[in-house]
Amino acid sequence: MNSKEAIIILDFGSQTTQLIARRVRELGVYSVIWPPDSPAERIREFGASGIILSGGPASVYQLDAPHPDPSIFDLEIPILGICYGLQLIAYLQNGKVHPGAEREFGRTEVQVSSECPLFEELPSPQIVWMSHGDHIEALPPGYHSVAHSSGSPYAAIENPGKRRYGVQFHPEVTHTENGSQILSNYLRKICLCQGSWNAANFIENAVADIQRQVGSGQVICALSGGVDSSVTALLLHRAIGNQLHCILVDNGLLRLGERDQVEKLFRNQFALDLRVADARERFLKALAGVENPEEKRKIIGREFISVFEEEAKKIGQVDFLAQGTLYPDLIESRSAKGGPSATIKSHHNVGGLPKKMRLKLIEPLKELFKDEVRAVGVQLGLSEELVKRHPFPGPGLAVRILGEITPQRLELVARADQIFIEELKKAGWYDRSSQALAVLLPVKSVGVMGDERTYEQVVALRAVDSFDWMTADFTRFPWDLLGKIANRIINEVRGINRVVYDISSKPPATVEWE
């Protein structure tokens, strides 16, 4: 990667830090997220063309508040502070930050009061998205206000001589109507980036990184047939060829027909070394009686690693395990880069991994978002059908069964899910929704079928529209379509007599139920 075309984002714990990285990449500039206290010398050696200080939940004046290395202000690199990042600039440069008399959250109108490259060719007033309780009370020497709102006299500040800028609002979120253009102005007009980063560049650099990490070693790859693991496998195959050994673990938690589809595609079309480990009984035994979702995920993670290590012994000397972990997985499981972001849930391939593991991890996609992975997949030759396939969780159907997992309950949810997806494809709605799934609930309900009373399982259908997978809203399907799907499930899947549709958004709900 040409470091002169990269932005370093220091993560101070905002749940939208990854959105900053995403927006920067969408504008054709590579971005990396580093710990908040990354040494200025390391930043200088990296040679990035700009630094962005993220938002965060703390107050800059608290004793335990995360601060950057103060020497970053001695570097001749442009700095943009967002929300907490703006307040850091003010506080660390001898300004004053205090709790505000009134908080400022949500949709806000700001007035641009003087010329500034951040707002070049943009209207005034404009709508932005605020989320802060602290306020700047006095600017540091050399800074002046360039925008204000009714609640913030310093909604945006600059020190043009030092190329330091700050905004109190969040340009990375879609609710800020000109947010993308503000970031573009920072990248193009202040950092002087050309914007040439794309999927092809990522592949080139990822291949070099993999070759450097692996050397002459052997790698096994967890291949499920989903987009993430498929792209991971093809990327590794391009980098190291026959040093790669793919393993499909049939854990009994896959979608109907998944195992056969994966075998045909990757053995026949891409000629990968694919080995299938039949571990259905093993996983179901380990999960028997377990109802807690976090425990399910951790059990599945442990069993996956055990299976891989056993399969690796059959291959010979293997030192690496490759996984299709994405950046949102890391964000929800832990703070990916050392920042204080909150943990939402453990993913089997992140928080669910055992602390002691013989195999070293390779996660070439861990800095990418789903749409970026799909773009890489197209470059690597994956079909449009596979690239556009809806996400499927690593723990599989285990986290789509609320309560105990049994072979009978697995069959019910798998068949309901298959009918749901089939009907969406027939009606042209599959590609119009970001993800659709069926969830088996831990309740039974009374029904009437053939003039007889039934007391059977309930299935919830869930479908969402999402741009970044950190927020999502339920898909507005036509009622007739939902009725047709429910009718098919109840008629064709014996043991289900009621179907409901989940209309909650993310947040507060997650996309998956567990």
C-alpha positions in Angstrom: 0.0 0.0 0.0 1.3 3.5 -0.9 1.4 5.0 2.6 1.1 8.5 1.1 -2.5 7.5 0.1 -3.6 6.4 3.5 -5.4 7.9 6.5 -4.7 6.9 10.1 -7.8 6.9 12.3 -7.1 6.9 16.0 -10.0 5.1 17.8 -11.2 6.7 21.0 -14.1 4.3 21.5 -16.9 5.5 19.2 -19.3 2.9 17.8 -19.0 4.7 14.5 -15.2 4.7 14.2 -15.5 2.0 11.6 -17.9 4.1 9.6 -15.2 6.8 9.3 -12.9 4.1 7.8 -15.6 3.0 5.5 -16.4 6.5 4.2 -12.7 7.2 3.6 -12.4 4.1 1.6 -15.5 4.8 -0.4 -13.7 8.0 -1.4 -10.9 5.9 -2.8 -8.4 6.4 0.1 -7.1 3.5 2.2 -7.6 3.9 5.9 -6.3 2.1 9.0 -7.6 2.2 12.6 -5.0 2.4 15.3 -5.1 2.5 19.1 -5.8 6.0 20.5 -2.3 6.3 22.1 -0.3 5.2 19.1 3.2 6.8 19.3 3.7 9.8 17.1 6.9 8.3 15.9 5.1 5.3 14.5 2.6 7.6 12.8 5.5 9.6 11.3 7.2 6.4 10.0 4.0 5.2 8.4 3.9 8.3 6.4 0.1 8.7 6.1 -1.3 11.8 4.5 -3.7 12.6 7.3 -4.9 11.7 10.8 -8.5 11.5 12.0 -9.4 11.6 15.7 -12.6 9.6 16.2 -15.5 10.3 18.6 -15.8 8.5 21.9 -17.9 8.2 25.0 -15.5 9.8 27.5 -15.0 13.4 28.5 -11.5 14.8 27.6 -11.0 16.3 31.0 -11.5 13.1 33.0 -8.4 11.6 34.5 -8.8 8.2 32.8 -10.0 9.7 29.4 -8.1 8.3 26.4 -5.7 10.8 24.9 -3.4 10.6 21.8 0.3 11.0 22.0 0.6 14.9 22.3 3.5 14.8 19.9 1.1 14.1 17.0 0.6 17.9 17.0 4.3 18.3 16.2 3.9 16.2 13.1 3.4 18.0 9.8 0.4 15.9 9.0 -3.2 17.3 8.7 -5.5 16.4 11.6 -9.3 16.2 11.6 -11.1 15.8 14.9 -14.6 14.5 15.0 -16.8 15.2 18.1 -14.6 13.9 21.0 -11.7 14.3 18.6 -12.6 18.0 18.1 -12.7 18.4 21.9 -9.3 16.7 22.2 -7.7 19.2 19.8 -9.1 22.1 21.8 -8.2 20.6 25.2 -4.7 19.5 24.3 -3.9 22.8 22.5 -4.7 24.9 25.6 -8.4 25.5 25.0 -11.2 24.9 27.5 -13.8 22.0 27.4 -16.5 21.7 30.0 -19.9 20.0 30.4 -22.5 21.9 28.5 -25.6 23.3 30.1 -27.6 21.6 27.4 -26.8 18.4 25.4 -27.0 18.3 21.7 -28.2 15.1 20.1 -29.6 14.2 16.7 -30.6 16.3 13.7 -29.1 19.8 14.0 -28.8 22.8 11.6 -25.4 24.5 11.4 -24.4 27.8 9.9 -21.1 28.0 8.1 -19.7 31.4 9.2 -16.4 31.7 7.3 -14.6 30.2 4.4 -13.0 26.8 5.2 -11.8 24.0 2.8 -14.0 21.5 4.8 -17.2 23.3 3.6 -16.0 24.4 0.2 -18.9 24.5 -2.3 -21.4 23.4 0.4 -24.6 25.2 1.4 -25.2 27.1 4.6 -27.2 26.3 6.6 -26.9 22.5 6.4 -28.2 19.5 8.4 -25.7 17.5 10.5 -26.0 14.8 13.2 -24.8 15.8 16.7 -24.2 13.5 19.7 -22.4 15.3 22.6 -22.8 16.7 26.1 -19.5 18.5 26.5 -18.8 21.8 24.8 -15.7 23.9 23.9 -15.8 27.1 26.0 -12.6 28.7 24.8 -10.6 28.0 21.6 -6.9 27.4 21.8 -4.5 30.0 20.3 -4.4 30.0 16.5 -7.9 28.5 16.1 -11.2 30.1 15.1 -14.7 29.0 14.6 -16.0 28.3 11.0 -19.4 27.0 11.8 -22.0 27.2 14.6 -25.3 25.8 15.7 -27.9 27.0 18.2 -26.2 24.8 20.9 -22.6 25.0 19.7 -20.7 28.2 18.9 -17.8 26.0 17.8 -19.6 23.4 15.6 -16.5 23.4 13.4 -13.0 25.0 14.0 -9.8 25.3 12.1 -6.1 26.3 12.4 -5.3 26.6 8.7 -1.6 27.3 9.2 -1.2 24.0 11.0 -3.8 22.2 8.9 -5.8 21.2 11.9 -9.6 21.0 11.7 -12.4 19.8 13.9 -16.2 19.2 13.7 -18.5 18.7 16.6 -20.9 16.7 14.5 -20.4 13.3 12.8 -19.8 13.5 9.1 -19.4 9.7 8.8 -23.1 9.0 9.5 -25.7 9.2 6.7 -27.8 11.6 8.7 -25.3 14.4 8.1 -26.5 15.4 4.6 -23.1 16.6 3.3 -20.9 14.4 5.5 -19.3 12.5 2.6 -18.4 15.7 0.8 -16.9 17.2 4.0 -14.7 14.1 4.3 -13.9 14.3 0.6 -12.8 17.9 1.1 -10.6 16.9 3.9 -9.0 14.2 1.9 -8.6 16.0 -1.4 -8.2 19.7 -0.5 -6.3 19.4 2.8 -4.5 16.0 2.7 -4.0 16.2 -1.1 -5.0 12.5 -1.7 -5.7 11.4 -5.2 -8.2 8.6 -4.3 -6.8 5.6 -6.2 -7.5 2.8 -3.7 -9.8 0.0 -4.8 -10.4 -3.8 -4.6 -7.6 -4.5 -7.1 -5.1 -2.6 -4.9 -6.3 -4.5 -1.8 -5.8 -7.9 -3.5 -2.3 -6.9 -4.6 -1.3 -5.9 -1.1 -3.1 -8.7 0.7 -1.4 -11.3 -1.5 2.0 -9.8 -0.6 1.1 -9.7 3.1 0.0 -13.4 3.0 3.1 -14.5 1.2 5.3 -12.6 3.7 3.4 -14.0 6.7 3.2 -17.6 5.5 6.5 -18.0 3.7 6.8 -21.7 2.9 4.3 -22.8 5.5 1.1 -24.7 5.1 -2.4 -23.1 5.7 -5.8 -24.5 6.4 -8.8 -22.4 5.7 -12.2 -22.5 7.2 -14.4 -22.7 4.1 -18.2 -22.5 4.7 -19.3 -21.4 1.2 -20.4 -18.0 2.4 -19.0 -14.8 0.8 -16.4 -14.1 3.5 -14.8 -17.5 3.7 -15.0 -18.0 -0.1 -13.1 -14.7 -0.8 -10.6 -15.6 1.9 -10.0 -19.0 0.3 -9.5 -17.6 -3.2 -7.3 -14.8 -1.9 -5.1 -17.3 -0.1 -5.1 -19.6 -3.2 -3.8 -16.8 -5.3 -1.1 -16.0 -2.8 0.2 -19.4 -1.9 -1.4 -21.9 -4.3 -1.1 -25.6 -3.2 0.1 -24.5 0.3 -3.6 -23.9 1.0 -5.8 -26.7 2.3 -9.5 -25.8 2.7 -11.7 -27.6 5.2 -15.4 -27.6 5.3 -16.7 -28.6 8.7 -20.1 -30.1 8.3 -21.3 -29.4 11.8 -24.9 -30.1 11.2 -25.6 -26.4 11.5 -25.4 -25.6 7.7 -28.2 -24.5 5.4 -30.0 -27.2 3.4 -27.7 -28.4 0.5 -24.8 -26.2 1.6 -22.2 -29.0 1.8 -22.9 -30.3 -1.8 -22.8 -26.8 -3.2 -19.5 -26.0 -1.7 -17.9 -29.2 -2.8 -18.9 -28.8 -6.4 -17.9 -25.1 -6.7 -14.5 -25.2 -5.1 -13.3 -28.6 -6.2 -14.6 -28.4 -9.7 -14.5 -24.8 -10.7 -11.5 -23.4 -8.7 -9.6 -26.7 -8.2 -8.9 -26.0 -4.5 -7.7 -28.7 -2.1 -11.0 -29.1 -0.2 -11.5 -31.6 2.6 -14.8 -32.2 4.3 -14.8 -33.0 8.0 -18.1 -34.6 9.1 -18.5 -33.4 12.6 -22.3 -33.3 12.9 -22.6 -35.7 15.9 -19.7 -34.1 17.7 -21.2 -30.6 17.5 -24.7 -31.6 18.4 -23.4 -33.6 21.4 -21.4 -30.6 22.6 -24.4 -28.3 22.2 -26.9 -30.6 23.8 -28.9 -28.9 26.5 -27.2 -25.5 26.0 -29.5 -22.5 25.7 -27.3 -19.5 26.4 -26.3 -17.9 23.1 -22.9 -16.8 24.3 -22.1 -20.3 25.5 -23.3 -21.7 22.2 -20.9 -19.4 20.3 -17.9 -20.3 22.5 -18.6 -24.0 22.3 -18.8 -23.8 18.5 -15.6 -21.8 18.4 -13.7 -24.3 20.5 -15.1 -27.3 18.5 -14.1 -25.6 15.2 -10.5 -25.1 16.4 -10.3 -28.7 17.6 -11.6 -30.1 14.3 -9.2 -27.9 12.4 -6.2 -29.0 14.5 -7.2 -32.7 14.0 -7.6 -32.2 10.2 -4.2 -30.4 10.1 -2.5 -33.4 11.6 -3.8 -35.5 8.7 -2.2 -33.0 6.3 1.1 -32.8 8.1 2.9 -29.8 9.4 0.4 -26.9 9.4 1.1 -23.7 11.2 -1.8 -21.4 10.1 -5.5 -21.2 10.2 -7.3 -18.7 7.9 -10.7 -17.3 8.6 -13.1 -14.9 6.9 -13.4 -12.5 9.8 -14.6 -9.0 8.8 -14.3 -5.7 10.6 -17.8 -5.5 11.9 -17.2 -8.9 13.6 -14.2 -7.4 15.4 -16.1 -4.3 16.4 -19.0 -6.3 18.0 -16.7 -8.8 19.7 -14.1 -6.5 21.1 -12.2 -3.3 20.5 -10.3 -4.3 17.3 -7.5 -1.9 17.7 -7.1 -1.3 21.4 -9.7 1.5 21.7 -12.4 1.4 24.4 -15.3 0.4 22.2 -17.9 -1.8 23.9 -18.4 -5.5 23.3 -21.8 -6.3 21.8 -21.5 -10.1 21.3 -18.8 -12.7 20.7 -18.4 -14.1 17.3 -17.3 -17.7 17.1 -14.3 -16.8 15.0 -13.3 -13.8 17.3 -14.4 -13.8 20.9 -15.2 -17.5 20.8 -11.7 -18.7 20.0 -9.8 -20.4 22.8 -7.0 -18.4 24.4 -4.4 -21.1 23.8 -4.3 -22.2 20.2 -1.5 -24.0 18.4 -2.4 -22.6 14.9 -1.6 -19.0 14.1 -4.4 -17.0 12.6 -4.6 -15.4 9.2 -7.5 -13.0 8.7 -6.9 -11.1 5.5 -10.3 -9.5 5.4 -10.5 -8.3 9.0 -10.1 -4.7 7.9 -12.9 -4.9 5.3 -16.6 -4.3 5.3 -19.1 -6.6 3.5 -19.5 -4.5 0.3 -15.7 -4.3 0.0 -15.4 -8.1 0.4 -18.0 -8.5 -2.4 -15.9 -6.2 -4.7 -12.8 -8.3 -3.9 -14.8 -11.4 -4.7 -15.8 -10.2 -8.1 -12.1 -9.4 -8.9 -11.2 -12.9 -7.9 -13.8 -14.5 -10.2 -16.7 -15.4 -7.9 -20.1 -15.5 -9.5 -22.6 -12.7 -9.0 -25.0 -15.2 -7.3 -22.4 -16.2 -4.7 -21.1 -12.6 -4.2 -24.5 -11.3 -3.5 -25.5 -14.1 -1.2 -26.9 -13.0 2.1 -24.6 -13.2 5.1 -24.8 -16.4 7.2 -23.4 -16.5 10.7 -20.3 -18.5 11.5 -22.2 -20.5 14.2 -24.8 -21.3 11.6 -28.3 -22.3 12.5 -27.2 -22.7 16.2 -27.9 -19.0 16.7 -31.1 -19.1 14.8 -32.6 -21.6 17.2 -33.6 -20.0 20.5 -33.2 -22.5 23.2 -31.9 -26.1 23.0 -30.5 -27.4 19.7 -31.8 -30.8 18.6 -31.8 -32.5 15.2 -35.6 -32.1 14.9 -35.4 -28.3 15.7 -32.5 -27.9 13.2 -34.6 -29.5 10.5 -37.6 -27.2 11.2 -35.6 -24.0 11.0 -33.5 -25.1 7.9 -36.6 -26.0 5.9 -38.4 -22.8 6.9 -35.3 -20.7 6.0 -35.1 -22.4 2.6 -38.8 -21.7 1.8 -38.3 -18.0 2.9 -35.3 -17.6 0.6 -36.9 -19.4 -2.4 -40.0 -17.2 -2.3 -37.9 -14.0 -2.0 -35.9 -15.0 -5.1 -39.0 -15.8 -7.0 -40.6 -12.5 -6.2 -37.5 -10.5 -6.9 -37.0 -9.4 -3.3 -33.9 -11.3 -2.4 -31.5 -8.7 -3.8 -33.6 -5.9 -2.5 -33.1 -7.0 1.1 -29.6 -7.1 2.8 -30.3 -10.2 4.8 -33.2 -12.6 5.4 -33.5 -15.5 7.8 -35.8 -17.7 9.8 -35.6 -18.1 13.6 -37.1 -20.9 15.6 -38.6 -19.6 18.8 -38.6 -21.4 22.1 -42.4 -21.3 22.4 -45.3 -23.3 21.1 -48.7 -21.9 20.2 -52.2 -23.3 19.7 -53.5 -23.7 16.2 -56.2 -25.4 14.1 -55.3 -27.6 11.2 -57.9 -30.0 9.6 -60.5 -29.1 12.2 -58.1 -30.4 14.9 -56.2 -28.6 17.6 -52.4 -28.3 17.2 -49.8 -27.2 19.7 -46.6 -26.6 17.7 -43.5 -24.4 17.1 -43.4 -20.8 16.1 -41.0 -19.4 13.5 -40.0 -15.7 13.2 -39.0 -14.3 9.8 -36.4 -11.6 9.9 -35.2 -9.4 7.0 -33.3 -6.1 7.1 -32.0 -3.4 4.9 -28.5 -2.1 5.8 -25.8 0.0 4.3 -23.0 -0.6 6.8 -24.3 -3.5 9.0 -23.8 -1.3 12.1 -27.4 0.0 11.7 -30.3 -1.7 9.9 -34.1 -1.4 9.5 -36.6 -4.2 8.7 -37.4 -4.8 5.0 -40.9 -3.7 4.0 -42.1 -6.7 2.1 -45.5 -6.7 0.4 -48.1 -8.3 2.7 -49.2 -10.7 0.0 -45.6 -12.0 -0.2 -45.3 -12.5 3.5 -48.7 -14.3 3.5 -47.5 -16.6 0.8 -44.3 -17.4 2.6 -46.1 -18.1 5.9 -48.6 -20.3 4.2 -45.9 -22.4 2.5 -44.0 -22.8 5.8 -47.0 -23.9 7.8 -48.2 -26.3 5.1 -44.9 -27.8 4.2 -42.9 -27.9 7.4 -44.7 -30.3 9.8 -44.3 -29.0 13.4 -44.8 -25.3 12.7 -48.2 -23.8 13.0 -47.4 -20.0 13.3 -45.2 -17.5 11.5 -44.4 -14.0 12.7 -42.4 -11.2 11.1 -39.8 -9.2 13.1 -40.1 -5.4 12.6 -37.4 -4.2 15.0 -34.4 -2.1 13.8 -30.7 -2.3 14.7 -30.2 -0.7 17.2 -31.8 -1.6 19.6 -32.0 -5.2 18.2 -29.2 -7.0 16.4 -29.8 -8.6 13.0 -29.5 -12.1 14.3 -31.5 -13.0 17.4 -28.6 -14.5 19.2 
